[in-house]
Amino acid sequence: MSRVWKTVLVLAATGTAVALLRARLDGRVEPATVEPAPTTGA
């Protein structure tokens, strides 16, 4: 059971890390929170 939980945690951690890295590379995370203000102000 301990091995299963460890593998699950590792997979989840890697999955989230990869997802965050891909989101940052795609530029969908930061711009989404930064751009809306300037665009609405302009």
TAZI-V798576 format. One record per residue. N is the residue number from 0. SS is DSSP state (helix for helix, strand for strand, loop for the rest). PSI is psi in whole degrees, 0 to 359 (999 if undefined). D_CENTER is the distance of its C-alpha to the mean C-alpha in Angstrom with 1 decimal. Layout:
BEGIN
N,SS,PSI,D_CENTER ; N,SS,PSI,D_CENTER
END
This chain:
BEGIN
0,loop,317,28.5 ; 1,helix,320,27.0 ; 2,helix,319,26.0 ; 3,helix,314,24.3 ; 4,helix,320,22.3 ; 5,helix,315,21.4 ; 6,helix,319,20.3 ; 7,helix,316,18.2 ; 8,helix,317,16.5 ; 9,helix,315,15.9 ; 10,helix,318,14.6 ; 11,helix,317,12.2 ; 12,helix,315,11.0 ; 13,helix,320,10.9 ; 14,helix,315,9.1 ; 15,helix,320,6.1 ; 16,helix,314,6.5 ; 17,helix,320,7.2 ; 18,helix,317,4.5 ; 19,helix,318,2.4 ; 20,helix,316,6.1 ; 21,helix,319,7.0 ; 22,helix,318,5.5 ; 23,helix,319,7.2 ; 24,helix,320,10.0 ; 25,helix,338,10.5 ; 26,loop,33,10.7 ; 27,loop,343,9.5 ; 28,loop,299,7.6 ; 29,helix,309,10.4 ; 30,helix,325,13.2 ; 31,helix,329,12.7 ; 32,helix,343,13.4 ; 33,helix,318,16.0 ; 34,helix,315,17.9 ; 35,helix,322,19.2 ; 36,helix,306,21.4 ; 37,helix,319,23.3 ; 38,helix,318,23.7 ; 39,helix,325,25.2 ; 40,helix,321,27.2 ; 41,loop,999,28.6
END
